[in-house]
Amino acid sequence: MTTIAVTGASGFCGSHVAVTAAARGADVLCVGRRPGPVGRHIPWDAARDIPDLSGADLVVHCAAAVGDPCPRSPAEAAMHAVNVDGTARLLRAAAGRPVVWVSSASVYERGPGRTHITEDHPVRGHLNAYGRTKAAGEALALDAGAVVLRPRAVYGAGDPHLAPRLLSRVRHGLLMLPGPSVRLSLTAVENLTDACLAAADWPEGAYNIADPAPYDRDEAIRTVLRAHGVRARIGHLPRPVTATAVRAAAALTRLRPHTEQPLTRYAVDQLANSVVLDVTKARRRGWEARRTLSDYAPADAAWLSALPG
């Protein structure tokens, strides 16, 4: 029986990987601060410790600090401690075991040229600490010979980030978005999970992971709203108005440095500009995306039934 160590197994992506790995017959070690949904718990604080990976045949590294912290804030330092220093500690503990390291399409350089992104797209020019620390962490992983997966906007059952943030922006039956609709790649958590469990046999390097085709932004958001039973119209803010709102939010946050900025350049960039991932490289290894946004539901009973309790 294969033993798979899954870091961050109590989180969104990690829990899906752990449950699916166990369902496919693997012995699962849930590595992190909290126990995962299946398998044996291996305590690990990614910001401080070297994990015990004894007995693991494969390491899938899903643990990460996420968010959009203010520059030079304690939250930014904490993010670096997990995403960069934690990666270094993990790779030291892996000691030659195959590692699948879950990165993000946020590592890619912003600006034009993102309507067809291959793995050769420049990794630089990041707008926030998340992109910078994920890029630095994956560079360590690539240097160590790991397989690095780059999904974009992972969604699905148990999502604690994207859908809640989107729903919180609805005001009086209206959701305002920056600029006109664009084409965006999204990644169902099931598609990412399949890649995590297949990638141990892939050649080292980076691989984009996304649903089979990009989505129209506004239609995708309407799908999510309907799945949550929310009736709302979508409006479009002109780009100059959005830029003014971002500057105002930044100024307000400087007065309260321990709070997270409610609207950032990164958040606007992710919604206002086309970002389409080319997944040809992963498909050539035999991976295929089996889920799309049309399968989306806020709670997936089949998946939730696999959780204890």
Secondary structure, DSSP 8 states (H G I E B T S, - for coil): --EEEEETTTSHHHHHHHHHHHHTT-EEEEEESS--SSSEEEE--TTT-----TT-SEEEE-----S---TTSHHHHHHHIIIIIHHHHHHHHHTTS-EEEE--GGGS--SS--SSB-TTS-----SSHHHHHHHHHHHHHHHTT-EEEEE-SEESTT-SSHHHHHHHT-BTTEEEEESS--EE--EEHHHHHHHHHHGGGS-SEEEEE--SS-EEHHHHHHHHHHHTT---EEEEE-HHHHHHHHHHHHHHHHHSTTS--SS-HHHHHHHHS-B-B--HHHHTTT------GGG--SS-HHHHTTS--
